[in-house]
Every structure is written in structure tokens, then in C-alpha cells.
């Protein structure tokens, strides 16, 4: 059997498995249980936060007939009836996904709308899912307005986009809109721990923290990076290997840089910078790491009596640096790192910047 990547293997199959989007899950679950179903939904959010996944679960909820074949619309699809299994497999005849990034013209949309006049073949509802809907042309948007406003009772539209500002207001006003938020690093970290426990892959906590931060709120990116890290580390996740894979500086070097800056030790700063350059590490990534540490130091200085998180291996070092550096100097370094990262492209090379 061919290997199935983690992002596909652990794609949620029902609302209870969704992570980090509780506000969307609650609203849709209540609507399904109360039979208060809108005819068009718009899911917005960055890549990898669950827009397509929610669409598929919603389609299963609308068409599930239960294990005994007698069920109705439900917020908890059974996962074993023909509708559920075929939607999961991507071959349910009444669930159509259109990628607007590659099918953006009026002809493609009209071809989809021509199917709307026919009742469902197998399920209770037809569901048309249009991904990256903002990529459609203006003519294509205009072609779907009438059907989107007054579709047949058996038809549901699900639109998804990473850029809702580009969707015409005439379309937005016809849809029930849900914003899927980027996931907090802590949420991503907990899910990665669960996945790796299921996969029996040993992992160092700091390695998982690195992956959770690098994902930038996208669970799919986190799982893809984890797949890459498992291959890079020969079946285990270690902090040093993950740092090497991501091209990020050792966290100890970041602390040493900030410590040297606080002491005004220019020689140490140059030596550490040269070591980072020799290792081929990304200067922008190092500045980003420094910005994150300085931000946490500023919070510690603003709230000095805040308890130290014993589970965070960096908390004690951040508390030490915060106590050693004046608050105004922390703010200055934070601003320099923040703007320096943005201006790296103006320098002869990134380390000269």
C-alpha cells in the first residue's frame, strides 16, 4: 500500500475531529440540528485551516443516511454509509468541487450551473463547492448570481477563498460567511503531539515547538513540515535536525546575540553573525526569532510578577534577559529587528544588512 501523507491521513472526517475552529463547528452543528440551513456558505481563511475539510463534512452531514440507511440530516455523520464513504473518497456524484484557480471562466461556471436543474442522483442534496472563488472572472460571478440567490431547494453552494476582499459584494451578500482563523501555535503543537503518538514517532518537545511556529497558523503546513522532518530525521524528530531542516538558528545563539547586544559587546555580535553566515542560516529567520524573543521579554518587563511557565524551556532564560536589559532598550532592539528584517532586501547581502 502506498504511503499516505499525514495531512491527508489525519484530515478530519467529522466536526468532532476539527481542531481550532470551534466557532465554525458550533454554528454549523446548531444549524444542522435545528434544520436551519442556508443555501450558500462562504468559508474564508488562510491556506490549510480547514475550508475544504469543513465543506466535505457539511456535505456528509447533509447527505448521511446512517449506518442503517434510515438517518436524516445530522451534525454527526456516520462515516460508514455510501454518501459518507464516497464523499471521503472523492467520488460522490452529488458533491462537486470546482477549483476556480484553474477553472475561472464563465464557460466552466455555466457548465456547473447546468447541473443545478437536475435533482440529486444519489443523495439528499447536491453540493457545489467552489474553491478559491475569488479567482473567478467578473463574467463568471455575474453568471452565477441568480442561481446563488435562489437555488433549487435541493442545492447548496459552498464557496471558499483565501482573499474575501476580491469577492464581489453581490456574492458576499448572498452567502453566510464564516472566517476560519489561523491556529495558535499551542493548538498546532497539541495536534502534532496527538498525530505523532498515533504514528509512534518519538519527538523532542522543542522540535515540535519549532514546527508549530513555522506552520504560521496552518495545520496542513504543520503536518507537511512534520512529514518532511520525519524523513529528514530518519523516523524521529530532534530539535537540531528540525532547525537544520528549517534553516533557523539555534535558539541558544539567538539568546547569545540578544545578551551580547544588551552588554554592548560588538565583538561577540560580529562573531555570532559570522558563525550564522558560515552555517548558511537565513538572516531573516534569525531576525524573526530575535523579534519573538524580544516581544516576550517586553511582556515580562511590563508584567514582572507574571509567573514563569515551568513547561516552557525558554521561559527562565527570557526572564533573565528581561531583568538584565532596560525596557526602553528592549523596545529599541525590537524595533530594529522588526524593521531590519523588512529592509534586508535593500542590503548588498542579507548579513551585510
ZANU-475095 format. One record per residue (C-alpha): x, z, y; residue in one letter; residue number from 1. Coordinates in Angstrom, 2 decimals. Example, Ala and Ser with C-alpha at 12.3 -4.5 7.8 and 13.67 -1.06 7.14 Angstrom:
! ZANU-475095
       xx       zz       yy  code  pos
    12.30     7.80    -4.50     A    1
    13.67     7.14    -1.06     S    2
END
This chain:
! ZANU-475095
       xx       zz       yy  code  pos
     0.00     0.00     0.00     X    1
     1.36    -0.94     3.45     X    2
     2.23     1.81     5.92     X    3
    -0.46     2.66     8.46     X    4
     0.89     3.77    11.83     X    5
    -0.05     7.28    12.95     X    6
    -2.14     6.06    15.91     X    7
    -4.43     4.18    13.51     X    8
    -4.30     6.64    10.63     X    9
    -5.37     9.54    12.84     X   10
    -7.84     7.66    15.06     X   11
   -10.90     9.97    15.36     X   12
   -13.82     8.93    13.16     X   13
   -16.42    11.18    14.83     X   14
   -16.87    13.18    18.02     X   15
   -15.66    16.44    16.45     X   16
   -12.21    14.86    15.95     X   17
   -11.88    13.75    19.58     X   18
    -9.14    15.57    21.48     X   19
    -9.01    16.26    25.21     X   20
   -12.28    14.52    26.19     X   21
   -14.77    17.34    25.68     X   22
   -16.77    16.42    28.80     X   23
   -17.47    12.93    27.45     X   24
   -18.18    14.16    23.92     X   25
   -20.66    16.77    25.18     X   26
   -22.57    14.30    27.37     X   27
   -22.82    11.63    24.66     X   28
   -23.69    14.13    21.92     X   29
   -26.52    15.62    24.01     X   30
   -27.84    12.15    24.86     X   31
   -27.85    11.15    21.18     X   32
   -29.53    14.37    20.04     X   33
   -32.20    14.11    22.75     X   34
   -32.65    10.34    22.28     X   35
   -31.93     9.79    25.99     X   36
   -29.86     6.66    25.53     X   37
   -28.68     4.47    28.38     X   38
   -28.41     0.73    27.81     X   39
   -24.91     0.36    29.32     X   40
   -21.88     2.65    29.33     X   41
   -18.62     2.26    31.22     X   42
   -15.58     4.18    29.96     X   43
   -12.63     4.36    32.36     X   44
    -9.19     5.85    31.97     X   45
    -5.55     5.05    31.34     X   46
    -4.33     3.45    28.11     X   47
    -4.51     5.43    24.90     X   48
    -7.01     8.12    25.92     X   49
    -9.86     7.10    23.60     X   50
   -12.04     4.46    25.29     X   51
   -12.27     2.12    22.29     X   52
   -12.47     5.08    19.91     X   53
   -15.48     6.56    21.75     X   54
   -17.12     3.13    21.72     X   55
   -16.79     2.86    17.94     X   56
   -18.04     6.39    17.35     X   57
   -21.01     5.71    19.64     X   58
   -21.78     2.53    17.68     X   59
   -21.68     4.52    14.43     X   60
   -23.94     7.21    15.89     X   61
   -26.50     4.58    16.90     X   62
   -26.48     2.79    13.55     X   63
   -25.75     5.54    10.99     X   64
   -28.36     5.88     8.23     X   65
   -26.78     8.87     6.49     X   66
   -25.40     9.19     3.00     X   67
   -28.93     8.96     1.56     X   68
   -29.90     5.94     3.67     X   69
   -32.72     7.85     5.40     X   70
   -30.95     9.11     8.53     X   71
   -31.58     8.21    12.15     X   72
   -29.66     8.23    15.42     X   73
   -27.23    11.14    15.30     X   74
   -24.33    12.71    17.16     X   75
   -22.59    13.32    13.82     X   76
   -22.27    10.01    11.94     X   77
   -21.85    10.48     8.21     X   78
   -18.84     8.20     7.84     X   79
   -19.92     7.00     4.38     X   80
   -22.96     4.76     4.94     X   81
   -22.44     0.97     5.20     X   82
   -22.71     0.98     9.01     X   83
   -20.08     3.71     9.44     X   84
   -17.60     2.30     6.93     X   85
   -17.93    -1.26     8.22     X   86
   -17.51    -0.25    11.87     X   87
   -14.37     1.67    10.88     X   88
   -13.14    -1.41     9.01     X   89
   -13.95    -3.70    11.95     X   90
   -16.41    -5.93    10.12     X   91
   -19.86    -4.63    11.11     X   92
   -21.85    -7.71    12.07     X   93
   -23.85    -5.95    14.82     X   94
   -20.81    -4.45    16.58     X   95
   -18.83    -6.96    18.63     X   96
   -15.63    -6.24    20.54     X   97
   -14.54    -8.74    23.20     X   98
   -11.07    -8.46    24.76     X   99
   -11.63    -9.54    28.35     X  100
    -7.89    -9.81    28.95     X  101
    -7.76   -12.92    26.73     X  102
   -11.45   -13.96    26.90     X  103
   -12.15   -13.65    30.61     X  104
   -14.08   -16.81    31.41     X  105
   -17.78   -17.50    31.80     X  106
   -17.90   -19.52    28.57     X  107
   -16.75   -16.55    26.48     X  108
   -19.26   -14.20    28.14     X  109
   -22.11   -16.69    27.76     X  110
   -21.19   -17.09    24.09     X  111
   -21.53   -13.32    23.70     X  112
   -24.82   -13.18    25.61     X  113
   -26.31   -15.94    23.47     X  114
   -26.16   -13.49    20.57     X  115
   -28.26   -10.99    22.55     X  116
   -31.50   -12.87    21.88     X  117
   -31.21   -12.20    18.15     X  118
   -32.22    -8.86    16.68     X  119
   -29.67    -6.82    14.70     X  120
   -28.90    -8.26    11.28     X  121
   -27.87    -5.05     9.55     X  122
   -28.04    -2.13    11.94     X  123
   -30.47    -0.40    14.26     X  124
   -28.74    -1.64    17.43     X  125
   -26.45    -4.42    18.48     X  126
   -23.47    -3.02    20.41     X  127
   -21.37    -5.30    22.64     X  128
   -18.05    -3.70    23.58     X  129
   -16.05    -5.48    26.32     X  130
   -12.53    -4.07    26.65     X  131
   -10.53    -4.37    29.90     X  132
   -13.73    -5.58    31.54     X  133
   -12.07    -5.72    34.98     X  134
   -10.20    -8.84    33.80     X  135
   -13.39   -10.93    33.71     X  136
   -13.77   -13.61    36.37     X  137
   -16.38   -13.24    39.09     X  138
   -18.42   -16.02    37.50     X  139
   -18.34   -14.19    34.17     X  140
   -19.50   -10.97    35.83     X  141
   -22.36   -12.81    37.52     X  142
   -23.40   -14.40    34.23     X  143
   -23.91   -11.02    32.58     X  144
   -25.66    -9.17    35.41     X  145
   -29.24    -9.93    34.40     X  146
   -28.74    -9.09    30.72     X  147
   -26.74    -5.99    31.66     X  148
   -29.59    -4.74    33.86     X  149
   -32.46    -5.48    31.47     X  150
   -31.12    -5.94    27.94     X  151
   -33.38    -6.10    24.88     X  152
   -34.29    -2.66    23.52     X  153
   -32.01    -3.19    20.52     X  154
   -28.89    -3.99    22.60     X  155
   -26.32    -1.59    24.04     X  156
   -23.38    -2.53    26.24     X  157
   -20.13    -0.56    26.21     X  158
   -17.57    -1.56    28.84     X  159
   -14.04    -0.16    29.03     X  160
   -11.42    -0.51    31.74     X  161
    -8.16     0.96    32.96     X  162
    -8.90    -0.19    36.52     X  163
   -12.51     0.53    37.56     X  164
   -11.77    -0.36    41.21     X  165
   -11.69    -4.02    40.15     X  166
   -15.15    -3.89    38.56     X  167
   -17.86    -5.20    40.94     X  168
   -20.23    -2.56    42.29     X  169
   -23.13    -4.63    40.96     X  170
   -21.82    -3.91    37.45     X  171
   -20.93    -0.28    38.16     X  172
   -24.46     0.44    39.40     X  173
   -25.94    -0.78    36.11     X  174
   -23.77     1.47    33.92     X  175
   -23.49     5.12    33.03     X  176
   -19.86     5.86    33.86     X  177
   -17.52     8.27    32.07     X  178
   -13.92     8.88    33.10     X  179
   -11.64     9.72    30.18     X  180
    -8.90    11.91    31.59     X  181
    -5.19    11.76    30.82     X  182
    -4.44    14.53    28.34     X  183
    -2.42    17.59    29.25     X  184
     1.00    17.89    27.54     X  185
    -0.22    21.08    25.83     X  186
    -3.18    19.20    24.31     X  187
    -0.92    16.39    23.10     X  188
     1.55    18.94    21.70     X  189
    -1.13    20.72    19.67     X  190
    -2.38    17.44    18.22     X  191
     1.15    16.34    17.31     X  192
     1.69    19.65    15.51     X  193
    -1.52    19.04    13.53     X  194
    -0.57    15.45    12.65     X  195
     2.97    16.35    11.57     X  196
     1.66    19.22     9.45     X  197
    -0.61    16.71     7.68     X  198
     2.34    14.35     7.23     X  199
     4.67    17.17     6.06     X  200
     7.28    16.16     8.65     X  201
     9.50    19.03     9.91     X  202
     9.80    19.12    13.70     X  203
    11.57    21.26    16.27     X  204
     9.21    22.61    18.97     X  205
    11.37    21.23    21.78     X  206
    11.31    17.78    20.20     X  207
     7.51    17.84    20.27     X  208
     7.52    19.02    23.89     X  209
     9.68    16.02    24.80     X  210
     7.32    13.61    23.06     X  211
     4.26    15.22    24.66     X  212
     5.78    14.86    28.14     X  213
     6.96    11.29    27.51     X  214
     3.44    10.23    26.49     X  215
     2.20    10.80    30.07     X  216
    -1.31    11.75    29.03     X  217
    -1.78     9.02    26.41     X  218
    -2.41    10.23    22.86     X  219
    -1.78     6.76    21.44     X  220
     1.60     6.61    23.18     X  221
     2.42    10.08    21.85     X  222
     1.66     9.04    18.26     X  223
     3.58     5.77    18.66     X  224
     6.61     7.64    20.01     X  225
     6.29    10.12    17.14     X  226
     6.32     7.24    14.65     X  227
     9.47     5.94    16.31     X  228
    11.07     9.39    16.35     X  229
    10.36     9.94    12.64     X  230
    12.09     6.66    11.84     X  231
    14.97     7.44    14.22     X  232
    15.46    10.92    12.75     X  233
    15.17     9.86     9.08     X  234
    11.98    11.79     8.44     X  235
    12.46    14.80    10.70     X  236
    12.15    15.47    14.41     X  237
    15.10    17.15    16.11     X  238
    15.47    17.71    19.84     X  239
    18.85    15.98    20.14     X  240
    17.66    12.89    18.27     X  241
    14.46    12.63    20.31     X  242
    16.42    12.97    23.56     X  243
    18.76    10.21    22.42     X  244
    15.80     8.00    21.48     X  245
    14.06     8.58    24.83     X  246
    17.29     8.23    26.81     X  247
    16.76    11.57    28.54     X  248
    19.42    14.11    29.48     X  249
    19.89    17.31    27.54     X  250
    17.79    19.99    29.16     X  251
    20.84    22.22    29.42     X  252
    22.59    19.58    31.55     X  253
    19.56    19.46    33.86     X  254
    19.75    23.23    34.33     X  255
    23.52    22.99    34.90     X  256
    23.00    20.34    37.58     X  257
    20.47    22.47    39.44     X  258
    22.69    25.54    39.07     X  259
    25.70    23.62    40.45     X  260
    23.63    22.35    43.37     X  261
    22.43    25.87    44.16     X  262
    26.06    27.09    44.23     X  263
    27.25    24.14    46.29     X  264
    29.69    23.17    43.54     X  265
    30.17    19.48    44.30     X  266
    32.90    19.02    41.70     X  267
    30.60    20.24    38.89     X  268
    27.78    17.98    40.10     X  269
    30.07    14.91    40.04     X  270
    31.44    15.80    36.60     X  271
    27.96    16.27    35.15     X  272
    26.79    13.00    36.72     X  273
    29.80    11.16    35.28     X  274
    29.03    12.62    31.85     X  275
    25.45    11.37    32.08     X  276
    26.67     7.92    33.12     X  277
    29.17     7.83    30.25     X  278
    26.40     8.71    27.80     X  279
    24.34     5.78    29.13     X  280
    21.43     8.03    30.10     X  281
    18.82     6.96    32.60     X  282
    19.32     8.40    36.10     X  283
    15.63     8.04    36.95     X  284
    14.71    10.07    33.87     X  285
    17.23    12.77    34.84     X  286
    15.82    12.98    38.37     X  287
    12.32    13.20    36.91     X  288
    13.41    16.09    34.66     X  289
    15.03    17.83    37.62     X  290
    11.86    17.38    39.68     X  291
     9.82    19.01    36.91     X  292
    12.17    21.99    36.67     X  293
    12.29    22.44    40.46     X  294
     8.49    22.34    40.64     X  295
     8.28    25.14    38.06     X  296
    10.92    27.08    40.00     X  297
     8.87    26.73    43.19     X  298
     5.80    28.09    41.41     X  299
     7.84    31.03    40.10     X  300
     9.12    31.74    43.63     X  301
     5.62    31.55    45.10     X  302
     4.24    33.89    42.40     X  303
     7.21    36.10    41.45     X  304
     5.14    38.59    39.44     X  305
     3.83    35.87    37.12     X  306
     4.60    36.92    33.52     X  307
     7.25    34.92    31.65     X  308
     5.83    32.85    28.79     X  309
     7.70    34.11    25.73     X  310
     6.73    31.00    23.75     X  311
     8.41    28.67    26.27     X  312
    12.17    28.47    25.58     X  313
    12.82    27.29    29.14     X  314
    10.85    29.99    30.94     X  315
    13.69    32.54    31.12     X  316
    16.20    30.01    32.49     X  317
    13.71    28.78    35.09     X  318
    13.03    32.38    36.15     X  319
    16.81    32.96    36.52     X  320
    17.34    29.85    38.64     X  321
    14.28    30.67    40.77     X  322
    15.70    34.11    41.51     X  323
    19.13    32.70    42.40     X  324
    18.00    29.90    44.76     X  325
    16.25    30.37    48.13     X  326
    12.72    28.99    48.19     X  327
    13.41    26.57    51.09     X  328
    16.41    25.17    49.20     X  329
    14.24    24.64    46.11     X  330
    11.75    22.69    48.22     X  331
    14.56    20.60    49.76     X  332
    16.06    19.72    46.36     X  333
    12.60    18.91    45.02     X  334
    12.01    16.50    47.91     X  335
    15.46    14.91    47.47     X  336
    14.92    14.34    43.74     X  337
    11.41    13.02    44.27     X  338
    12.37    10.52    46.97     X  339
    15.74     9.75    45.39     X  340
    14.02     8.54    42.23     X  341
    11.79     6.24    44.26     X  342
    14.80     4.81    46.16     X  343
    17.12     4.23    43.18     X  344
    16.35     0.52    43.27     X  345
    17.97     0.27    46.72     X  346
    21.35     1.57    45.48     X  347
    24.21    -0.64    44.15     X  348
    23.64     1.05    40.79     X  349
    21.42     3.95    39.78     X  350
    24.20     6.56    39.59     X  351
    25.61     5.48    42.94     X  352
    22.10     6.14    44.25     X  353
END
